[in-house]
Amino acid sequence: MRRVATHPVAPLILYTLVATVLFVAYSASGRLPSPLFTAVVQLGWGFLLAYWVVVDARQGNRIPCFDFGLFCYLLLPITLPWYCFWSRGWRGGLLLAALYGLGIVPYVAGALALGWKTGFQVGPA
């Protein structure tokens, strides 16, 4: 159990679960999430992705530069795909798809919850 809790992907999964519960709660109440809430979720997700890259690189002894964490956070849209393919070869594409999939789960779950609440009606009721 301790190995699962200290795995580099564990914070990403936990954050996804918490964000999903909050988005579904917003949708179930019939309210849209505030722009501040959405921005905090997106910034937190970016921070955790950069954290994952650094922890994963340290576990595999693959740190390419001294200030790798800051580099990853500032250039995340570029460094995340690069790191996935650089560290794992073609299997990095599967990892990248899984990470992006984890990132959209809260939004999809919130949209499905809102659709369920409204009976999946499109347009004015």
C-alpha positions in Angstrom: 0.0 0.0 0.0 2.9 2.4 0.8 4.3 1.8 -2.7 1.0 2.9 -4.3 0.8 6.0 -2.1 4.3 7.1 -3.0 4.0 6.4 -6.8 4.5 9.6 -8.9 1.1 9.3 -10.5 -0.8 9.0 -7.1 -1.1 12.8 -6.6 -2.5 13.2 -10.2 -5.1 10.5 -9.6 -6.1 12.0 -6.2 -6.4 15.5 -7.7 -8.5 14.1 -10.6 -10.8 12.4 -8.1 -11.2 15.5 -6.0 -11.7 17.8 -9.1 -14.3 15.3 -10.5 -16.3 15.3 -7.3 -16.3 19.1 -7.2 -17.3 19.5 -10.8 -20.1 16.9 -10.4 -21.2 18.7 -7.3 -21.4 22.0 -9.2 -23.3 20.4 -12.0 -25.7 18.6 -9.7 -26.5 21.9 -8.1 -27.3 23.4 -11.5 -24.6 26.0 -11.3 -21.6 26.5 -13.5 -18.2 26.5 -11.9 -16.9 30.0 -11.3 -14.0 31.2 -13.6 -11.8 31.4 -10.5 -12.5 27.7 -9.6 -11.8 26.6 -13.1 -8.5 28.6 -13.2 -7.4 27.1 -9.9 -8.1 23.6 -11.1 -6.2 24.2 -14.3 -3.2 25.7 -12.6 -3.2 23.0 -10.0 -3.2 20.3 -12.7 -0.3 22.0 -14.4 1.7 22.2 -11.2 1.0 18.5 -10.5 2.0 17.5 -14.0 5.3 19.4 -13.7 5.8 17.7 -10.2 5.1 14.3 -11.8 7.7 14.9 -14.5 10.4 15.9 -11.9 9.6 13.0 -9.5 9.5 10.5 -12.4 12.8 11.8 -13.8 14.5 11.6 -10.3 13.3 8.0 -9.8 14.7 7.0 -13.1 17.9 9.0 -12.7 17.1 11.0 -15.9 17.4 14.6 -14.9 18.7 16.4 -18.0 19.4 19.8 -16.4 19.8 21.3 -12.9 16.6 23.4 -12.7 14.4 20.8 -14.5 11.3 21.5 -12.4 11.1 25.2 -13.3 11.8 24.4 -16.9 9.0 21.9 -17.0 6.5 24.2 -15.3 7.2 27.2 -17.5 7.2 25.2 -20.8 4.7 22.5 -19.8 2.9 22.1 -23.1 6.2 21.5 -24.8 8.1 19.6 -22.1 5.4 17.1 -21.1 5.2 15.4 -24.6 9.0 15.7 -25.0 9.6 14.0 -21.6 7.1 11.2 -22.2 8.7 10.3 -25.5 12.3 10.9 -24.4 12.0 8.8 -21.3 9.8 5.9 -22.7 10.2 5.9 -26.5 7.0 5.2 -28.5 5.3 4.0 -25.3 5.4 7.6 -24.2 2.5 8.3 -26.5 0.3 5.9 -24.4 1.5 7.6 -21.2 0.8 11.0 -22.7 -2.7 10.0 -23.7 -3.3 8.6 -20.2 -2.2 11.8 -18.6 -4.3 14.0 -20.9 -7.2 11.6 -20.3 -6.8 12.1 -16.5 -6.9 15.8 -17.1 -10.3 15.8 -18.9 -12.1 13.4 -16.6 -13.4 16.1 -14.3 -14.8 18.1 -17.2 -16.4 15.1 -18.9 -17.9 13.9 -15.6 -19.3 17.4 -14.9 -20.8 17.7 -18.4 -22.4 14.2 -18.0 -23.8 15.2 -14.6 -25.2 18.4 -15.9 -26.7 16.5 -18.9 -28.2 13.9 -16.5 -29.7 16.7 -14.4 -31.3 18.4 -17.4 -32.4 15.2 -19.1 -29.8 15.7 -21.9 -32.0 18.4 -23.5 -30.4 20.7 -26.0 -31.6 24.3 -26.1 -34.2 26.1 -24.1 -36.6 23.8 -22.1 
